[in-house]
Amino acid sequence: MKSKQWKTLVLAVIVMTICTYLFVFREGKLEPSLAKVPFVFWTGFLVTLLVVFATFIGSKVFPFEDPKKQ
């Protein structure tokens, strides 16, 4: 079960990264803004938080064991 969760998590991070760079981060895009901070900054901050959260979840569902850990 961990292997399926791991693969799903990896796929989700890859898709999120590709979508972010292809569709969200556009050159010269400054509008809309929130609190006078450009949209790209807030989106990048949100994507970073999601990747950090995915890394945390990935550390819990990592399917492989360290053989030296015994």
For each residue, the residues with C-beta under 8 A, 3 or more apart:
1: 4 5
2: 5 6 61 62 63
3: 6 7 63
4: 1 7 8
5: 1 2 8 9 61
6: 2 3 9 10 58 61 62 63
7: 3 4 10 11
8: 4 5 11 12
9: 5 6 12 13 54 57 58 61
10: 6 7 13 14 58
11: 7 8 14 15
12: 8 9 15 16 54
13: 9 10 16 17 51 54
14: 10 11 17 18
15: 11 12 18 19
16: 12 13 19 20 47 50 51
17: 13 14 20 21 47 51
18: 14 15 21 22
19: 15 16 22 23 24
20: 16 17 23 24 25 43 44 47
21: 17 18 24 25
22: 18 19
23: 19 20 26
24: 19 20 21 40 43 47
25: 20 21 29 40 43 44
26: 23 29 40
27:
28:
29: 25 26 38 39 40
30: 33 38 39 40
31: 38 39
32: 39
33: 30 36 37 38 39
34: 37 39 42
35:
36: 33
37: 33 34 41 42
38: 29 30 31 33 41 42
39: 29 30 31 32 33 34 42 43
40: 24 25 26 29 30 43 44
41: 37 38 44 45
42: 34 37 38 39 45 46
43: 20 24 25 39 40 46 47
44: 20 25 40 41 47 48
45: 41 42 48 49
46: 42 43 49 50
47: 16 17 20 24 43 44 50 51
48: 44 45 51 52
49: 45 46 52 53
50: 16 46 47 53 54
51: 13 16 17 47 48 54 55
52: 48 49 55 56
53: 49 50 56 57
54: 9 12 13 50 51 57 58
55: 51 52 58 59
56: 52 53 59 60
57: 9 53 54 60 61
58: 6 9 10 54 55 61 62
59: 55 56 62
60: 56 57
61: 2 5 6 9 57 58
62: 2 6 58 59
63: 2 3 6
64:
65: 69
66: 69
67: 70
68:
69: 65 66
70: 67
